[in-house]
Amino acid sequence: DMGVFQISPFDKGGKLYRPSATVAAAIGPELSPIAFAALHSWKTQKIHTASVGFARPSDLDEVIEAARLYGDEKSDELLKAAEGKLNEIAIDKLGKDWFEKGLLNVPSCYNSSTDGQSLGQMLWLHNCLTAYGMYEFSSDRYRMLEGTKWTKGKSFEENVKKNFNAGNPGRSYDASVDITEALKDHFDPELARVKIAECHELLTKGKKYTEEEKADKGWKQAYNLTTWEEFPGEAISVSNVLLNRMGLKDVGPNKKAAKEAMKMRNSVRNFSSLDSGDS
Protein backbone atom coordinates (compact mmCIF):
# COMPACT_ATOMS: atom_id res chain seq x y z
CA ASP A 1 0.00 0.00 0.00
CA MET A 2 1.67 3.23 -1.20
CA GLY A 3 -0.89 5.47 0.50
CA VAL A 4 -1.00 8.97 -1.00
CA PHE A 5 1.29 8.85 -4.05
CA GLN A 6 3.02 12.01 -5.28
CA ILE A 7 4.31 12.13 -8.86
CA SER A 8 7.53 14.02 -9.69
CA PRO A 9 7.42 16.44 -6.73
CA PHE A 10 11.01 17.60 -7.29
CA ASP A 11 10.28 18.59 -10.87
CA LYS A 12 6.68 19.81 -10.69
CA GLY A 13 7.45 21.30 -7.28
CA GLY A 14 9.99 23.75 -8.61
CA LYS A 15 12.71 22.04 -10.70
CA LEU A 16 14.59 21.54 -7.46
CA TYR A 17 17.51 19.80 -9.16
CA ARG A 18 18.18 23.27 -10.66
CA PRO A 19 16.98 25.51 -7.82
CA SER A 20 16.99 29.27 -7.79
CA ALA A 21 19.66 30.90 -5.66
CA THR A 22 16.97 32.36 -3.39
CA VAL A 23 15.37 28.99 -2.68
CA ALA A 24 18.70 27.22 -2.11
CA ALA A 25 19.95 29.94 0.26
CA ALA A 26 16.70 29.99 2.24
CA ILE A 27 16.65 26.23 2.76
CA GLY A 28 20.38 25.58 3.20
CA PRO A 29 23.00 24.88 4.26
CA GLU A 30 21.99 21.76 6.20
CA LEU A 31 19.17 20.78 3.83
CA SER A 32 19.14 20.78 0.04
CA PRO A 33 15.97 21.88 -1.78
CA ILE A 34 15.23 18.26 -2.79
CA ALA A 35 15.75 16.93 0.75
CA PHE A 36 13.55 19.74 2.09
CA ALA A 37 10.79 18.98 -0.43
CA ALA A 38 10.85 15.29 0.47
CA LEU A 39 10.63 15.97 4.20
CA HIS A 40 7.98 18.65 3.68
CA SER A 41 5.89 16.18 1.65
CA TRP A 42 6.23 13.35 4.16
CA LYS A 43 5.97 15.30 7.40
CA THR A 44 3.96 18.46 6.68
CA GLN A 45 1.69 17.32 3.84
CA LYS A 46 1.45 13.68 5.02
CA ILE A 47 2.37 12.25 1.61
CA HIS A 48 3.36 8.58 1.87
CA THR A 49 5.20 7.87 -1.40
CA ALA A 50 7.03 10.10 -3.88
CA SER A 51 8.28 9.15 -7.34
CA VAL A 52 11.86 10.10 -8.14
CA GLY A 53 13.27 10.23 -11.66
CA PHE A 54 16.95 9.36 -11.93
CA ALA A 55 19.48 8.37 -14.56
CA ARG A 56 22.49 7.69 -12.31
CA PRO A 57 22.77 6.44 -8.71
CA SER A 58 23.92 9.80 -7.33
CA ASP A 59 20.60 11.37 -8.38
CA LEU A 60 19.06 9.59 -5.37
CA ASP A 61 21.54 10.96 -2.82
CA GLU A 62 19.40 13.85 -1.59
CA VAL A 63 16.21 11.81 -1.30
CA ILE A 64 18.07 9.07 0.58
CA GLU A 65 19.45 11.75 2.91
CA ALA A 66 15.88 12.96 3.51
CA ALA A 67 14.78 9.41 4.31
CA ARG A 68 17.67 9.10 6.76
CA LEU A 69 16.65 12.35 8.44
CA TYR A 70 12.97 11.41 8.59
CA GLY A 71 13.23 9.66 11.96
CA ASP A 72 15.75 12.14 13.37
CA GLU A 73 14.36 14.78 15.75
CA LYS A 74 16.71 17.27 14.14
CA SER A 75 14.72 17.05 10.90
CA ASP A 76 11.71 18.74 12.50
CA GLU A 77 13.87 21.71 13.49
CA LEU A 78 15.47 21.95 10.04
CA LEU A 79 12.12 21.68 8.32
CA LYS A 80 10.47 24.31 10.53
CA ALA A 81 13.40 26.71 10.04
CA ALA A 82 13.35 26.33 6.25
CA GLU A 83 9.57 26.73 6.02
CA GLY A 84 9.77 29.81 8.23
CA LYS A 85 12.51 31.38 6.12
CA LEU A 86 10.62 30.75 2.87
CA ASN A 87 7.51 32.35 4.36
CA GLU A 88 9.51 35.34 5.59
CA ILE A 89 10.90 35.91 2.11
CA ALA A 90 7.44 35.68 0.54
CA ILE A 91 5.93 38.14 3.02
CA ASP A 92 8.81 40.56 2.44
CA LYS A 93 8.58 40.37 -1.36
CA LEU A 94 4.81 40.08 -1.78
CA GLY A 95 3.43 41.90 1.25
CA LYS A 96 1.56 40.27 4.12
CA ASP A 97 -1.92 40.82 2.66
CA TRP A 98 -1.02 39.31 -0.68
CA PHE A 99 0.85 36.43 0.96
CA GLU A 100 -2.23 35.53 2.99
CA LYS A 101 -5.03 36.30 0.49
CA GLY A 102 -3.57 36.70 -2.99
CA LEU A 103 -4.51 33.23 -4.22
CA LEU A 104 -7.93 33.10 -2.57
CA ASN A 105 -11.29 33.56 -4.33
CA VAL A 106 -9.86 33.06 -7.82
CA PRO A 107 -12.12 30.90 -10.03
CA SER A 108 -10.88 27.76 -11.73
CA CYS A 109 -10.19 27.71 -15.47
CA TYR A 110 -13.24 25.43 -15.68
CA ASN A 111 -15.38 28.42 -14.64
CA SER A 112 -16.74 30.20 -17.73
CA SER A 113 -15.98 33.64 -16.24
CA THR A 114 -12.27 32.98 -16.93
CA ASP A 115 -12.87 31.98 -20.56
CA GLY A 116 -10.49 29.11 -19.89
CA GLN A 117 -7.60 31.19 -18.56
CA SER A 118 -5.75 29.62 -15.65
CA LEU A 119 -5.78 32.80 -13.57
CA GLY A 120 -4.88 31.11 -10.29
CA GLN A 121 -1.86 29.42 -11.80
CA MET A 122 -0.68 32.69 -13.33
CA LEU A 123 -0.89 34.43 -9.94
CA TRP A 124 0.96 31.52 -8.32
CA LEU A 125 3.72 31.63 -10.97
CA HIS A 126 4.00 35.39 -10.46
CA ASN A 127 4.50 34.69 -6.74
CA CYS A 128 7.18 32.07 -7.47
CA LEU A 129 9.00 34.51 -9.73
CA THR A 130 8.67 37.57 -7.47
CA ALA A 131 9.39 35.94 -4.12
CA TYR A 132 11.79 33.16 -5.03
CA GLY A 133 13.30 34.02 -8.41
CA MET A 134 12.11 30.71 -9.91
CA TYR A 135 12.35 31.84 -13.52
CA GLU A 136 13.08 28.56 -15.29
CA PHE A 137 10.32 26.69 -13.48
CA SER A 138 7.80 29.51 -13.92
CA SER A 139 8.50 29.98 -17.62
CA ASP A 140 8.24 26.24 -18.29
CA ARG A 141 4.89 26.00 -16.54
CA TYR A 142 3.50 29.12 -18.19
CA ARG A 143 4.51 28.00 -21.66
CA MET A 144 2.55 24.81 -21.11
CA LEU A 145 -0.52 27.02 -20.73
CA GLU A 146 0.44 28.84 -23.92
CA GLY A 147 0.38 25.50 -25.69
CA THR A 148 -3.35 25.09 -25.01
CA LYS A 149 -5.35 25.82 -28.15
CA TRP A 150 -8.49 27.93 -27.94
CA THR A 151 -10.87 28.58 -30.83
CA LYS A 152 -12.87 31.80 -30.53
CA GLY A 153 -15.62 30.49 -32.78
CA LYS A 154 -16.39 27.57 -30.47
CA SER A 155 -18.24 27.59 -27.17
CA PHE A 156 -16.49 27.53 -23.80
CA GLU A 157 -17.66 23.96 -23.21
CA GLU A 158 -16.42 22.78 -26.63
CA ASN A 159 -12.99 24.32 -26.08
CA VAL A 160 -12.65 22.82 -22.62
CA LYS A 161 -13.65 19.35 -23.81
CA LYS A 162 -11.36 19.36 -26.83
CA ASN A 163 -8.33 21.35 -25.72
CA PHE A 164 -7.76 21.09 -21.97
CA ASN A 165 -4.93 18.88 -20.74
CA ALA A 166 -6.19 17.10 -17.62
CA GLY A 167 -2.72 17.22 -16.06
CA ASN A 168 -2.25 20.96 -16.56
CA PRO A 169 -5.59 22.46 -17.62
CA GLY A 170 -6.26 26.02 -18.66
CA ARG A 171 -4.82 28.45 -21.15
CA SER A 172 -2.57 31.48 -20.92
CA TYR A 173 -3.47 35.15 -20.59
CA ASP A 174 -5.76 36.65 -23.22
CA ALA A 175 -5.87 40.44 -23.07
CA SER A 176 -9.07 40.50 -25.14
CA VAL A 177 -11.06 38.79 -22.37
CA ASP A 178 -12.70 40.88 -19.63
CA ILE A 179 -11.90 39.15 -16.33
CA THR A 180 -13.78 41.63 -14.12
CA GLU A 181 -16.43 39.06 -13.25
CA ALA A 182 -13.82 36.38 -12.60
CA LEU A 183 -11.99 38.58 -10.06
CA LYS A 184 -15.02 40.17 -8.40
CA ASP A 185 -14.53 38.25 -5.13
CA HIS A 186 -10.76 38.80 -4.91
CA PHE A 187 -9.57 41.07 -2.09
CA ASP A 188 -7.71 43.29 -4.61
CA PRO A 189 -9.04 42.69 -8.15
CA GLU A 190 -6.98 45.44 -9.76
CA LEU A 191 -3.69 44.21 -8.32
CA ALA A 192 -4.57 40.67 -9.37
CA ARG A 193 -5.27 41.92 -12.91
CA VAL A 194 -1.88 43.66 -13.04
CA LYS A 195 -0.03 40.58 -11.80
CA ILE A 196 -1.78 38.31 -14.33
CA ALA A 197 -0.78 40.61 -17.20
CA GLU A 198 2.78 40.86 -15.84
CA CYS A 199 3.02 37.08 -15.63
CA HIS A 200 2.34 36.86 -19.35
CA GLU A 201 4.68 39.73 -20.19
CA LEU A 202 7.57 38.21 -18.23
CA LEU A 203 7.13 34.55 -19.15
CA THR A 204 5.63 34.41 -22.64
CA LYS A 205 7.28 32.39 -25.40
CA GLY A 206 9.96 34.26 -27.25
CA LYS A 207 10.84 36.42 -24.26
CA LYS A 208 14.59 36.02 -23.74
CA TYR A 209 16.84 37.25 -20.97
CA THR A 210 20.60 37.32 -20.68
CA GLU A 211 22.21 35.84 -17.58
CA GLU A 212 23.05 39.38 -16.48
CA GLU A 213 19.40 40.43 -16.83
CA LYS A 214 18.27 37.40 -14.83
CA ALA A 215 20.75 38.23 -12.10
CA ASP A 216 19.54 41.84 -11.97
CA LYS A 217 15.96 40.60 -11.52
CA GLY A 218 16.96 38.16 -8.77
CA TRP A 219 16.46 35.09 -10.99
CA LYS A 220 19.87 33.48 -10.57
CA GLN A 221 20.20 29.69 -10.53
CA ALA A 222 22.07 28.20 -7.57
CA TYR A 223 23.39 25.08 -9.32
CA ASN A 224 22.43 22.46 -11.86
CA LEU A 225 22.46 18.77 -10.97
CA THR A 226 21.65 17.76 -14.56
CA THR A 227 25.07 18.77 -15.90
CA TRP A 228 27.02 15.57 -16.51
CA GLU A 229 30.68 15.21 -17.34
CA GLU A 230 29.96 12.95 -20.31
CA PHE A 231 27.70 15.57 -21.88
CA PRO A 232 28.71 19.10 -20.77
CA GLY A 233 26.17 21.89 -21.11
CA GLU A 234 22.49 22.34 -20.51
CA ALA A 235 20.93 20.11 -23.19
CA ILE A 236 20.91 16.59 -21.77
CA SER A 237 19.39 13.58 -23.52
CA VAL A 238 18.99 10.61 -21.19
CA SER A 239 18.70 8.29 -24.18
CA ASN A 240 22.05 9.58 -25.45
CA VAL A 241 23.64 8.96 -22.07
CA LEU A 242 22.28 5.40 -21.89
CA LEU A 243 23.44 4.62 -25.41
CA ASN A 244 26.83 6.13 -24.64
CA ARG A 245 27.23 3.88 -21.61
CA MET A 246 26.35 0.90 -23.80
CA GLY A 247 29.38 1.71 -25.91
CA LEU A 248 27.67 3.65 -28.69
CA LYS A 249 29.70 6.84 -28.80
CA ASP A 250 28.25 8.42 -31.94
CA VAL A 251 24.73 8.89 -30.62
CA GLY A 252 22.33 11.54 -31.78
CA PRO A 253 20.16 12.16 -34.83
CA ASN A 254 22.05 9.83 -37.13
CA LYS A 255 21.43 6.54 -38.96
CA LYS A 256 23.48 4.43 -36.53
CA ALA A 257 21.56 5.64 -33.48
CA ALA A 258 18.20 5.29 -35.26
CA LYS A 259 19.03 1.71 -36.29
CA GLU A 260 20.07 0.78 -32.75
CA ALA A 261 16.97 2.42 -31.30
CA MET A 262 14.79 0.37 -33.66
CA LYS A 263 16.52 -2.83 -32.50
CA MET A 264 15.89 -1.93 -28.87
CA ARG A 265 12.21 -1.17 -29.53
CA ASN A 266 11.75 -4.44 -31.43
CA SER A 267 13.38 -6.36 -28.58
CA VAL A 268 10.95 -4.82 -26.09
CA ARG A 269 7.97 -5.56 -28.35
CA ASN A 270 9.06 -9.19 -28.83
CA PHE A 271 9.57 -9.68 -25.11
CA SER A 272 6.19 -8.12 -24.33
CA SER A 273 4.47 -10.35 -26.91
CA LEU A 274 6.04 -13.52 -25.52
CA ASP A 275 5.21 -12.53 -21.95
CA SER A 276 1.53 -11.96 -22.80
CA GLY A 277 1.25 -15.28 -24.61
CA ASP A 278 0.51 -13.70 -27.98
CA SER A 279 1.96 -15.30 -31.08
Residue pairs with C-beta under 8 A, 6 or more apart in sequence:
2 48
2 49
3 47
3 48
3 49
4 46
4 47
4 48
4 49
5 47
5 48
5 49
5 50
5 51
6 41
6 47
6 49
6 50
6 51
7 51
8 51
8 53
9 37
9 38
9 41
9 47
9 50
9 51
10 16
10 17
10 34
10 37
10 38
10 50
10 52
10 63
11 17
11 53
13 37
14 23
14 33
14 37
14 128
14 134
14 137
15 134
15 136
15 137
15 140
16 23
16 33
16 34
16 37
17 34
17 59
17 224
17 225
17 226
18 136
18 221
18 223
18 224
18 225
18 226
19 33
19 221
19 222
19 223
20 132
20 133
20 134
20 135
20 136
20 137
20 219
20 220
20 221
20 222
21 133
21 220
21 221
21 222
22 89
22 131
22 132
22 133
22 134
22 218
22 220
23 33
23 86
23 132
23 133
23 134
23 222
24 32
24 33
24 222
24 223
25 222
26 82
26 85
26 86
26 89
26 132
27 33
27 36
27 82
27 85
27 86
30 78
31 39
31 78
31 79
31 82
32 62
32 65
34 62
34 63
34 66
35 62
35 63
35 65
35 66
35 69
36 66
36 78
36 79
36 82
38 50
38 62
38 63
38 66
38 67
39 66
39 69
39 70
39 75
39 78
39 79
40 79
40 83
41 47
41 50
42 48
42 50
42 66
42 70
43 70
43 75
43 76
43 79
44 79
44 83
50 63
52 59
52 60
52 63
53 59
54 60
55 238
55 241
55 242
56 228
59 225
69 75
69 78
86 132
87 99
89 131
89 132
90 99
90 127
90 131
90 132
91 99
93 130
93 131
94 102
94 127
94 130
94 131
97 187
97 188
98 188
98 191
101 187
101 188
102 123
102 127
102 187
102 188
102 192
103 120
103 123
103 124
103 127
104 186
104 187
105 185
105 186
105 187
106 119
106 120
106 123
106 182
106 183
106 186
106 192
107 113
107 114
107 119
107 120
107 182
108 114
108 120
109 116
109 117
109 118
109 119
109 120
109 121
109 164
109 169
109 170
109 171
110 160
110 169
111 182
112 156
113 179
113 181
113 182
114 170
114 177
114 179
114 182
115 156
115 174
115 177
115 179
116 148
116 150
116 156
116 159
116 160
116 163
116 164
116 170
116 171
117 170
117 171
117 172
117 173
117 174
117 177
117 179
117 182
117 196
118 145
118 169
118 170
118 171
118 172
119 179
119 182
119 183
119 192
119 196
121 141
121 145
121 170
122 142
122 145
122 172
122 173
122 195
122 196
122 199
122 200
123 192
123 195
123 196
123 199
125 138
125 141
125 142
125 199
125 203
126 138
126 195
126 196
126 198
126 199
126 202
128 134
128 137
128 138
129 135
129 138
129 199
129 202
129 203
129 219
133 217
133 218
133 219
133 220
134 219
135 209
135 214
135 217
135 219
136 221
138 203
139 203
139 207
141 168
142 172
142 199
142 200
142 203
142 204
143 203
143 204
143 205
144 165
144 168
145 168
145 170
145 171
145 172
146 171
146 172
146 204
146 205
148 163
148 164
148 165
148 169
148 170
148 171
148 172
149 162
149 163
149 171
150 159
150 163
150 171
150 174
151 158
151 159
151 163
154 162
163 171
164 170
172 200
172 204
173 196
173 197
173 199
173 200
175 197
175 200
179 193
179 196
180 189
183 189
183 192
183 193
186 192
201 207
209 217
209 219
214 220
224 234
226 234
226 236
227 233
227 234
227 236
228 236
228 241
230 241
230 244
231 237
231 240
231 241
231 244
237 251
239 251
239 261
240 251
240 252
243 251
243 257
243 260
244 251
248 256
248 257
248 260
250 256
250 257
251 257
273 279
